[in-house]
Amino acid sequence: MPPRRMHLVAYLKTGPTAMHVGGWRHPESTLGDILRPSRYEHIARVLEEACFDACFFADLFGLYDVHGGSYDAYLRRGGQISFLDPTVVLPVMAAATRHLGLGATLSTTFHTAYHLARWLGSLDAMSGGRVAWNVVTSATDLEAQNAGMDELPPKDLRYDRADEVLEACFALWEGWDPDAMVLDKKAGILADPSKVRYANYAGRWVKARGPLSIPRSPQGRPVIMQAGSSDRGREFAARWAEAIFTTQRSVEDMRAFREDIHGRMQRHGRAPEDCVILPGIQIVLGETDSIARERAEYLNGLIDPELSLAASSSGLGADLTKLTEGKTLADLDQGNQGMQGTADMMAQAMKAEGLSLKEAAVKRGKGREIVGTPEMVADRLEAMFTGGACDGFVLAPTMFPGMFEQFCRAVVPELQRRGLFRTQYHGRTLRENLRAA
């Protein structure tokens, strides 16, 4: 048997920062090109040269204003903002690359199945079968209000609708046979109508007649990504996901999550190799351990505590400016809002470090970066990977694009030297590359 090899996916935003809320203030972070195609072409080429499986853009259908009932903290202090629609950026990146997978985050709560199948099917066909769909059901009322609703539906109902949206999208994508396009000028036949079908999908919440006007892509349909952490979210992922992005505090938590997902997948008749599980990580590199730690200390010194608190408000779906002493997660007024992954990470931090809710909210991921020389970082990644905690990693930038450039230049070759990561792409499509290892 060939050696098992890890997968690497980059976490991106079309804004100043992706995960580390102070990273945009670093002297080496670029800001003036956020609205320019060159920014996205460059990072796509950097990742492809290092043989990353894919990148994907996290996104929000609006501008966070949970904290203090205002978007002031996010705009003034530089939060996780999407200045561009990622579906506009991805074709730019596709044109600059040949192998890199390209992921978009789109909600099943706000968009019709036909719109989603058309958008994503078009991207997948145009990129040669390299698109992933990071499926979300959304987690804030502000997004619902931008989509014409008063508030989010309850979580379980959102996932019930998401099941139907995916069923409808699959029916639409499968409505074209792979050889439906004929393109015979002499015979005057463009496509074979007998190889195109209506979807005629009708569920409780979702209907889609079809057929799509989009021919089938080389990989058939986009790869499904997911990041749900609640019990219902995990069940959804076990049924549909081919790649799962998760945030876990410790190796033990990673391993427990992976085992739980594998057990749920088995009940859905799926094998573990049908889905890769990728914990999120951030890296700070240095020529020596002490240099790396100095860099990490400097980087974390750029974090604005108020912005950290605002980011926690957004993740929890609760305004933490109203937080009073002694309150716990169970006391928060979230309604139907909030991400379970954020709550889980805070609960783990509160328990492990004896923090109050506000202390955990301000600290967030501060100090949890993997810090060291390229060899030390490779050691940590290898231990997690070979120890059964994961199938690879989602790498979020601290400073952009420098952290990715450093990682690709120094850590990736070390992983390749150890036989842990590919030295070239073997598949034609994203799905083939995800399953090749």
N, C-alpha and C positions, 0 to 999 in steps of 0.2 A: 504494500500500500504506500502511495506517496505520502510525505509528511503533511500533517494538517497545517494550513496557513491562515493567518489572521486577515481580517478585512479592516479597511480604514475608510472612513467617511468624514468629510469636512462639514462642520456646522457653520452656516453663513447667515448674514442679514444684509439687507440693502440699506444699511444705515451706519451710524458711527461705531456701534459696539454690538457684539454678538451675545456674549455671555458675561464676560468680565466687565463690570460697569465702570471701571476706571481706565480700561485699556486705551480708549480713544484719546486720552490725554498724554499718552507716552510720546516722547519726542520723535520716535521712529514710526508712529502710526500715521497713515495718510488720511486726509479728510477732503482735500480739494477735488478729488476725483470721484466722490460718491455717486454723482449723477452722470458720470461718463462711462461709455462702453469699455474704455481701456482698463478700468479697474477690474472688471469682471472677466475680460479676456485674459488679463495677466494671471489672476489667481487660478483660472481654469487650466492654463498651460503649466503653471507650477505644480498643481495637483496631478495632472496627467503625466508629466515627466517623472513623477515619483510613483506612478502606478496606483494611485488611490482608486478604490472602487467607484466612489461617487462623492458628490457634494449635495447638500440640500439647503434650501432657504427656509428658516423659520419665519413666520409671518403673522400678522394680526390684521383683522378686517376693521381697522380704525387706528386711533391713537389713545394709548392708555391714559385714563383720567380717574382711576379708582382712588388713588392716594390724594386725600384732601378734596376730593370731588373736582380735581383740576388736572390738566396736562402740564402745569407749570414745571414740576420737578423733572418730568421726562424731557421736555424741550429745553429748558434752561440748563440742566445738568448733564444731558447727553445719555438718555436711556436707550432701551432696545426699541428703536423706531425703524419702520420700513419706509424709506423715502421713495422707493420705487416698487411697483408690482413685480414680484419675481418672475411671473410668467412672461414679462416683457424682456427681462434680463437673460433668461435661460436660452432663448434662440441665439443671442450674441455669443454665449459661452459654447453652445453646440457648434457654431460655425468656426470657432477657434480650436476645436478639439476633434478627436476621432473615436476615443474610447471611454472617456470619463462619463460616469453616470450623472444625471442631472435631476435633482428632486425639487418639487414644488409642494408647498403646504396649502391645501384647500379644504374648506369646511363642507361637510355633508349636511349641515344644519341650514345653510343659507342659499345653497346653489342647487339647481335642478340636476337630476342625473344626466339629462341630455347635454346640458352646458358642460358639466364636468367631463363627460366622455368625449365631447367634441374638442374641448381645450387640450386635454391630456393626450387624446389620440392623435391630434395634430402634431403636438410636440414630439410624441414618441415616433411617429412616422418620419418627421423631418430630421430627427436626430439619428435615425437608423436604429431605433430600438434601445435608447439609453435613458429613458425617462422613468422616474419614480414619483409616486404620489404619496406624500406624507399626509395620511388621512387624519383629520381632526374633527371633533364635533363642536369645538369652540368652548370658551370658558368664561366669557364676560358678557354682561348685559349691554355694554356699549357696542359690541359687535352686532348683537341682536337688533338694537335700535337703528344701526346703520343699514340693516337688512329689512326694515319695515316692521319689526316686532316690538313689543313693549319690554320683554325680558326673555331670557333663555328658557326653553322648556326644561323640565327635570332631566337629570343625567341619563337615567335608564331609558327614557323616551327618546333622547337624542341618539343613543346607541341603537335602539330599535329602528329608528329611521335610517341610521347609517348602514345597518345591515341591508335594508331594502335599496338604498342608493347604490351600494356596491353590487348587489344582485342585478340591478337594472343596468349599471355601467358594464358589467361583464357580458350581459346579454347583448348590449349594443356593440361592444368591441368584437364579440364573436359572430356578429351578423355579416361579416365579410370573410369569405374563405381566403386563404393565403394566395391563391392563384386567380382571384377574381379579375384582376387587371390584365387585359389582353394586349392592348396597345398595338394592334395590327392595322397599320395604315392601308395596306393593299386590300385587305378584306373589309375595311371600314368598320372594325369592331374595337371599341375602346375598352369595354369591360363586359363581363359575362353576367347578365342579370340573374341567371339561375343560381349564381354563387353569392348573392346578396339577399339578406332576409330581414324581415321586420323583427323587432324585439318583442313587441306586444306584452310588455311587462306591466303587471298591475298588482300592487301591494296595498297595504292599509294606508300608507302615507305617500307612496311614490308611484307614479305612472310614467311610462316612456314607450311611445309607439315605435320610433325608428322608421326606417333604418338610418344609421349614421351615413353621412356622405364621405366619411374618412376611411380610406383603405386600411387594411390591417398592417401593422408595423412588423418589422423583422422579429420582434420578441412577442408578438401577438397582442399584448396589452402592457400598460405600465406596471412596473414592480410596485407592490403595496408596502409602504412603510407605516409605522404606527408607534405611538409613545404613551399609550394609556397605562395608568398605574392603579386605578381603582379596580375592584373586583370585576365590574362590568367591562371596563376597558381592557383588562387582561383577557377576558373571555372573547371579546371582539378581536383582539390581536391574535389569539390562538386559532381563530377561525380563518382570518384573512391575511395576516402579516407575513411578509417575506424578509423583512428587516425591522427590528424593534430598537428604538432609541430609548434608553432608560437612564435615570439618574439615581445612583445608589451610593451610600456613604462609605461602605466597607466592602472588602472582598467577600465576607460572609453574606452580606446583603445581596451582592451581585449573584453569588452562587445560588442562594435561596430563590431569587427572582427567576433565574434561568431554569432551575428545576421545576418551579411552579408552572412556568410557561410550557415547558416540555410535557408535563403531565396533562395540562389542558389541551395541548395540540393532539396528544394521543387520543383523547376522548373525541376529538373531531376527525379522527382518521388520518392525521398528518404525522409525518416523521420529523424528528428533530432537525434533520438537515434541510428541511423545507423553509427554515427561517433562521436568520443569523441574529444574535442578540448582542447589542453594542452599547456598553455603558459610555456615558459622556465623560471626557477628561479634558483638562487644560494643562499645558506644559510650560515650564520656565527652564531654559537651558543656559549653561555656562561652561567655560573651558575647565573650571574646577568646581567642586561642590560649593566652596565658599563664595565664589563669584556668582553662581546660580542663585544662592540664597540671598545675596545682596540685591540681585536683580529682582527677585520675588518680593523682597521687602520694599524696594522702591516702587514696584508696580502696584502693590497693595496699598501703599501710601497715597496713591492717586485716587483711591475710592472715596467718593463723597458719601458719608453715612446717611444723609437724607435720601440720596438716590437709591442706596441699598434698601432702605426702608420702603421707598416707593415701589421698587421692583418686587419686594415681598408682598406688598399690598396687591399688586397686579397679579402675581402668581396665586395668591390665596383667594383673590376676589373679594377682599375685605379691606376697608379703609383703616390702616393701622395708626393713622393720626388720632383716632378715637380710642386707641388702646389704653386701658387703665391698668394700674399695678395689680398683679396677681391673676390676670386673665390668661386662659389657656386656649389652645386651638379649638377646643370644643365650645368655647364661649363666643367665637366669632360669628357675626351676622353675615353669612355669605349668600344666602338665598340659594339659587341654582348655580352660582358662580364658583370659580376656583379650580385649580389643577391638583389632583391628588398627589402627583409627584412632588410638588412644592411642599405640601403639608407633610408628606412622609419624610422628606429631607430635614425639615425643621424639627419634627418630632424626634428623629434620630439624633440630631445635634443637641437638642435640649436634654435628652437622656444621657448621651455620652459625655457631655461637657458640663452638665448641671446648669444650663443657661435658662434664663427666662425667655418668654416668647419674644419680647422686644429685642433682647440681646441676640437671639438666634436670627431674627428678621434682619437686623443690621449687619450681622456677620455674614449671613448667607454662605457662599462658597469660599469666602476669604480664607487664605491659608491652606486650602485643600488642593492646590495645584501639585502636580508631580514635578519636583524640583531636583536638578542635578546635571551631571554631564550627560552627553548622549549615551554613553555606556550604562550609566546608572538608570536613566529613564528606560532604556531598552530592557534592563534587568527587571524593572517593575512591570512593564507591559508583558514581558515573557512569563513572569510568575503568575500574573492574573490569567493569561491566556492558557498556559499549559496546566494551570491548577483547576480548570473547569469553570471559571467564573464568567467566561464570555467567549464570543467568537471573533472579537476584534473590538474596535473602539470608534466612537464619534468624537472627533477632535475639534474643540471650540477654541477660537483664537483668544489670546490675551491682547497683544498688540497686533494690528493688521496692516500689511500682510506679513510683517517680519517673522511672527511666530511660525507661520506655515512654511516660510522660506527656510528658516533654521531647522525645523523638524524634517523637512524633505531633504535638506542638504546633509544633515548629520545623523538623525535617528533612523530614517528609512534605510540607508545603506548598512547600518549596524544590524537592523532586523533582517535584512536580506542576507547578510553574511552568516547569520545564525540559521538560515533556512526557514525563517518564520513568516516571510512576506515575499510576494511574487517579484520577479525581476522584469517581467513583461506581461502584457495582457494576453490571455489565451482564448477568451470568448469574443464573439462578435457583438454581443448585446450585454446590457447591465445584468440581466438575469443569469446569463451564462457565466459571467465573471463572479457573481455572488455565489454560485453553486460550484464553481471550478475548484475552490479550495477545500 
